[in-house]
Amino acid sequence: MAGVLQRIGVELPIIQAPMAGVSTPQMAAAVTEAGALGSIGVAATDAAGARKMIEAARSLTSGPFNVNVFCHRPASADPEREAAWLARLRPVFARYGAEPPTGLREIYRTFLADPAMVDLLVETRPAVVSFHFGLPSAAVIGRLKGAGIVLLSSATNLAEAEAGVAAGVDAIVAQGYEAGGHRGVFDPEAPDPRLGVLALTRLLARKIPRPVIAAGAIMDGAGVAAVLDLGAEAAQLGTAFIGCPESSADNFFREALFGPGAAATEMTALVSGRLARSLPNRFTALKDAELKGAAVPDYPITYDAGKALAAAAKARGEGGYGAQWAGQGAPLARAMPAGELVATLARELAAARQR
């Protein structure tokens, strides 16, 4: 495949999505060793943690992999709104014999305000760095490009894709509304056209002078073939890899993924403070109960409460409050090792392209 992946020696037009908190260095390495592009997400850790993840992946593969960062705007603290949120959650915590936190904090630092992470990436030079929720400054992009790193940025509409092109990224990840996990909109308060992956992929393939990588509910080789036919150079799959043994998804998440609820994913901001596509679970159900009509604190401040509640419930054997992100293709998930899944996808893609 000619294009951005060929530049870094990736054979297959397939990228395993970063999935912070679910993807692991072991998964990324297995995917890369199988001929696709593996990814790790470092948005939920600091530079020291990211270094360990990069070193772990490099101990398992000499091939290229992607390191993903979040470029969201810094959170705006609102003690009154956060106190009201915790008050709403108090009875839910009480069900599991726990008290909510006394206050909430911004648990993840945005890449926009993390010079140590920038320095680490420039030093370690992963083959690919990808941006979600927005773009870093021109100076940061210049440093990364100067280190020889291929840059990807997610876009949910044409304007975001054009911003990525203007910033100098090498390819655009077209994130359709079907995709699991956090919606990558640059401005969560702006109107969202909610473009599906097929429409968005074709739009960007026609309108922007950069390779397009399609993402959203792509679960098998036939799906990869479909987006390639629409002009994408590759497909990015996330939910397809959650069931792999290399995933860090817990047993509760895996049971939900392979259960009947997988057919009814929903968008929610209750868990983290930003819209994300999730499997239906006890946390998403709070929209009709304790959290109905509540003002949601900023991302990722809300996540501080969400993680505390998930931990309290899990300690009592209830795993339905975790961040169980998944796309609309969840019912098509398969449980097999990541390398085997890549080989399966490659066979399915070849068969689909011969039809």
Secondary structure, 3 states (H helix, E strand, C coil): CCCHHHHCCCCCCEEECCCCCCCCHHHHHHHHHCCCEEEEECCCCCHHHHHHHHHHHHCCCCCCEEEEEECCCCCCCCHHHHHHHHHHHHHHHHHCCCCCCCCCCCCCCCHHHCHHHHHHHHHHCCCEEEEECCCCCHHHHHHHHHCCCEEEEEECCHHHHHHHHHHCCCEEEEECCCCCEECCCCCCCCCCCCCCHHHHHHHHHHHCCCCEEEECCCCCHHHHHHHHHCCCCEEEECHHHCCCCCCCCCHHHHHHHCCHHHHHCEEECCCCCCCEEECCCCCHHHHHCCCCCCCCCCCCHHHHHHHHHHHHHHHCCCCCCCCCECCCCHHHCCCCCHHHHHHHHHHHHHHHHCC
